[in-house]
């Protein structure tokens, strides 16, 4: 692996890491795998495209507006798919089915509105290549890395330095005690979903820039899953590590003779399996056990 | 009537697939988002054996189902002992991997263009008989010792374990059975349409099967069959565009989960033989 691949892998991994963290946050508080996050990715990727082409704005305003859209969609998803389930204290598998359904629903809404045509984002920058000494980095890759890093740092500040963050972490440990302490659980859950939607919006725009736009783009959520499995399900720093590792691995595998981008998913699947056999708790985490 | 033979055959095929998903999701409470890829394994293995190697159909079908079960073993062994979320994740990843393999081994599988020239062998009576047979197996499984153990595992795994039920073993058994069912559905599918391509076996098909099980009622075989028939034929009869059909499914499922979590039939069955009642009083699915 050379330095060039390392740089590309880092930028890819940073995008995966905001997907993985968005996924892990919901897992933390509600304890289920949130497939609807893929739907958020798809919708925001298209929303970002519309904002960028219709509004003719640069990358940063596009990101800000799209992340707001993402936040609102995620809140809407919580309202439609999970609110009643939480009220009736439904078993986890209902959340799961609900989130899968939501994901498919959003994907199909996009398919119907935009048909299966491919779209691509406008070019945001005049110069496309940035030179760092002997190495070249695509300008969008560079911004992806910087902005993802920024978003993750903001999240960490929110989680560890604000009242909301304390509430979210308390909720992830024990919902009923949090409620007994007088914390407004509903509002905290909504706020978490908003945060997750914002992260999803940023990831959606980046995915749209990186690949062309197509309705199945949201299935990139599987990268977030794999990263979480490698890092430890529901563990935020583990998710980031897993995602960076996954990005590096993908770039590296694509360069290997005989594997290429086509067969890379196969190798990654096998690596995930090996990981599950050898270290099911992930790099960082403790495995979450069902409690009585 | 307006229902063509092909709709009926596809309904029979999805009944077979849904009976597998019923075992996994309805009885045991796991989620497989890769059932369609076991279907792909069955369809491609048997199709390739007949087209490229001149096997006879029955032998190819048996090998195809065997390959599906083998794939189930590879996916199942590392995952069943973990939290249930992992089953969904890993089966999803397995689906991606299978599609990638089928797309890339162009010389063998025909790549994205698909595998053509499979002889048409599946007929409506054959498909219907297969569907009945798989229902017979699932029905007996549900009311056997195994079925009751599965329901115990689904309802409360920890309690089931403490009662001495081998939960991991049960989960693996169910997983393998379902993989076999899916693979067989794939065999029938390939030998009906005479053509398969990787795009047919994406995760939305797997999710569609899960949705059918939920629609019918989580613990009910009759419900699963009923919803496979309803959701399979209704849109064809009413001539919805296929994309609106999926949308309709999603809305129905959201409504059911929110307002009638038991599904159409709940745990109930049609034609329940006397003395064979499985009751899960107050049990959470």
Interface residues (C-beta under 8 A of the other chain):
Chain A: X27 X32 X33 X80 X81 X84 X85 X88 X90 X91 X92 X93 X94 X96 X97 X98 X100 X101 X102 X104 X105 X108 X109 X111 X112 X219 X222 X225 X226 X229 X233 X262 X263 X264 X265 X266 X268 X269 X270 X272 X273 X276 X277 X280 X287 X288 X290 X292
Chain B: X25 X29 X31 X33 X74 X75 X78 X79 X82 X83 X84 X85 X86 X88 X89 X90 X92 X93 X94 X96 X97 X99 X100 X101 X103 X104 X157 X158 X203 X204 X207 X210 X211 X214 X243 X244 X246 X247 X249 X250 X251 X253 X254 X257 X258 X259 X261 X284 X285
